[in-house]
Amino acid sequence: MTSHRILNIATPLMALLIMTMAWSCTADTTYHKYVAVGEEGWSAHDTLVFDIDTLRTNGNFTTYVCLRAKPDFPYRFLSMIVEQTCMPSGNKERKTVRCEVVNSDGVMAGVGITYHTYEVPVFTGTHRPGEHIKVAIKHNMTREYMPGLMDVGVKLKVATK
């Protein structure tokens, strides 16, 4: 087979792959971003802040805390303090969230092979166009550095009924 023929076969396959990736993003997700934590782990002194820029639509949304953990995560649960501030109203909510990382059988509870992902719903509420949301997250564990975590993130998604 000549290189020209391989290119003719590969081009449509690449286009199909790109279209599949674009369609895999759900329309009900408004914001989704991760921040990498350091190699030594997530420090108790590090508050991770996510700024969700101006919302374009009105509706009920759920804010999720998202994690990516490695199999060497040392605890069953991760406790976090999550604070959400909406502007310009100034409405502020704060919750302590507990995420089960390893189930009672000692198996990672998330989805994945090399690392495991977790999405924990935290806040659900009505937001209006023009609102700006700030979400701040810090871990609430006694250990200063929390090893075994790769990334921490936030997802804002249209709430299901």
Summary of the structure (lengths in Angstrom):
residues: 161
radius of gyration: 19.2
end to end distance: 53.9
largest distance: 64.6
contacts: 430
relative contact order: 0.31
helix: 14%
strand: 50%
